[in-house]
Amino acid sequence: MDFLYPAIEERGKFIQLTSYDKGPVRAAWVPEFLRDWSRKCVTLPSGAEHVAAEVQGPGVLTRLFVALPDWWNPALYREIALRIWWDGEDLPSVEAPLGDFFGVHHARYRQYQSRLFSIVSGGITCNAPMPFAKGFRVSFTQEGRLPVPLFFYGLGYYELPQAPAGALRFHAQWRREALARKGEPYLFLEAKGRGYYAGLHLSTQNRDAWPLRSPLEWPFPRGFGLGHLEGWEELYIDGETRSRHQGTGHEEYFNTGWYFSDGAFTSPDWGCLDRSYLTGRTASYRYHWMDPIPFRESFRGILHHGVGDLVPADYSSVAYWYQEEPHAPLYRMPGVRERRVLPSLSSRRLRY
């Protein structure tokens, strides 16, 4: 996928846009040193869109950075919405809760480094190349009830004399099924047009009342609280009715085995950030950067939750792909209430 980057000598001028001086002018009574320091960040008001960048002309966006005060409200990772538009389109090509887009699973900050994203020492970054021909727009919206102070951000892009070769644009979409339906797989991406599937961040939480079932079911299919991982992925390309990409289980898709047997790890293109029998949670990612999956007409990706889709579970994910515009309308992201993270030891364990 290196074709997304222009050659070094063709990258043009590099420009950085940040939160510096993007907020309101501080009152005169505020001490001067505090006024100067506060120019570095903004406060996201509740319910109002903050436009971080609105750029005209061709180029490639290569860095998106955010730092926020999550220590007082980790729910901010699900409350703040990130949206990106390319080339003057009416519909955003990127729409996701801020944390999930960067790989903050279950609204819980964990450090990791990968090819496209990193969360280290308080900063979260995306370095996926995002080409554009006519411009781009990036916005952050705090959709929760409280404003977000001390919000820092930075965007870096190459301003080019002409549009990058190729017509593919970066897309990212968040989906969630708080209760995966019995007998129905979880749909993590449905795209129409021509493009490449590039990867997935997946958060799961078991909601199965497995200790109340027969002990004979505890090892299989209940998996001692992680039985939903027995489900596998299926990818349908260009209207296929039978998947030519037939998986064998969640952990195998993420290049691991035995329910992520050795726990958390990270690598450039796949990793596991959480796996707990106590909470029933997993957090994992895989990028198809070295093996992008092309489609010419459509792409549909599903994950089964347990054998026969019989294990109740909460699934949320961000899928990443490149495709030609215009794209079909994205899955409509629900409101904050429907995005909230369930307690890790939920009393609402279910029996299908």
Secondary structure, DSSP 8 states (H G I E B T S, - for coil): -GGGS--GGG--EEEEEESTT-S----TTS-HHHHHHHTT-EEE-BT-EEEEEEEESSEEEEEEEEE--GGG-TTHHHHEEEEEEETT-SS-SEEEEHHHHHT-GGG----EE-SSEEEETTEEEE---EEESSEEEEEEEE-SSS-EEEEEEEEEEEE-SS--SS-EEEEEEEEEESS--TT--EEEEEEESSEEEEEEEEEEEE-B-GGGS-GGGTTTTSGGGTGGGG--EEEEETT-SS-SEE-S-HHHHTT--TTTTT--EE-SSEEEEEEETTTTEEEEEEE-SSS-EEESSEEEEEE-SSGGG-S-EEEEEEEEEEEESS---------HHHH----TT-S--B--
